[in-house]
Amino acid sequence: MSKHTCHWPGCTKEVPPAMWGCRNHWFALPKELRDAIWRVYVPGQEITKTPSPEYIVTARLVQEWIKAREESKP
């Protein structure tokens, strides 16, 4: 199986394929976003490489949240 890294932009920590990201970055997300990811996650999608359209939409929303958060930092 190929290496899987945290989905937080710029993070290079390896995480298990079924995990969105490293512990620090996972818990940096608001609970609502973490819950949203779990709601649309389909077990095994990391193996088949076929996430649901809902997962892709949610993942994009999370990336937009991260980008807005990073841009608002002084």
RAURGI-V219568 format. One record per backbone hydrogen bond with DSSP energy under -0.5 kcal/mol. NH is the residue of the N-H (numbers start at 1). CO is the residue of the C=O. If there is no record, write none. Layout:
NH CO
NH CO
This chain:
6 13
7 20
11 8
15 4
19 16
26 22
27 23
29 25
29 26
33 30
34 30
35 31
36 32
37 33
38 34
39 35
40 36
41 37
43 41
45 42
47 44
48 44
49 45
50 45
56 52
57 53
58 54
59 55
60 56
61 57
62 58
63 59
64 60
65 61
66 62
67 63
68 64
69 65
70 66
71 67
72 68
73 70
